[in-house]
Amino acid sequence: MTTITATVSKEKDVKVLKEILERFGIDYTIEESAEDYIFSDAQIADFERTQQDFLSGKTTARDWEDIKKDLNRVYP
């Protein structure tokens, strides 16, 4: 196994690189700074509400592929 590390500064380049890796069936991980994810108070409240709904059995877990599609729509 070989590990390649690259620093990509443009978000559009990250998207293209991910598509290429997926097409070739290459497993990859992406490390991003937590500072890139700033959530509003409303978003945090929604996360907490969703967590509580899950813990109380009001909702079920979602398939990772569905979550990934949603994330790719929001953060292309």
N, C-alpha and C positions, 0 to 999 in steps of 0.2 A: 504494500500500500504506500502511496505517496501523498503527502500533504502539501498543498499549495496555498500560500497566503497572499492575498492581494488587497490593496487599499484602493477603494473606489470612491471618488469624491462626488460624482454626479448621480443623483437618484435614478435618472433614466437609464444610465449604464448598468446599474444594479439590476434593474428589471430585465434588461436584455441578457445579461450574464446568467441570471437565474433561469431564464427560458432556455438558453443554450445548455446549461448543466442538466436541466430536467429532460430535455430532448435526448441527450446522450445517456441518460439514466445514471448520472453521477450524483452520489450523495453529497450534500454540502451543508454547512452551517454558516449563519450570518451573525456576526457580533456587532451590535450597535450600542451606542452610548444611551444610557437611560435618560440623559438630558434631551434626546430627540423626541421623547414621548411626554409631552406636557398635556395633562388632562384637565378639563374644566371641572368645577365643583359639581355640575350637573352630571357629567360623565362618571365621576367617581361615585356619586350617589346611585347612579344606575347600576354600576358594577356591584356595589354593595347590596342593592336590592336583588339583583340577579343571583348573587351568592346566597343570600338568605333564602330566596325561593327554592334554590337547589337543595340547600341543607334541610329545609322543611318539607321536601318532597313535592313541591308544587310544580316543579319543572324537571326535565331530565337532561342529561349531558348530551351534547351535540357531537356528531362525527367530526373528526379533525379535518377532513377534506372540505366539509361545508364551512367550517370556521376559516380555513385557509382561503377559500373563494371569497368570503366576505372581507377578509383582511386585504386581499389583493385588489378588491374593488376600491377600498378606502385608501390604501397606501400602495398605489401602483409603482 
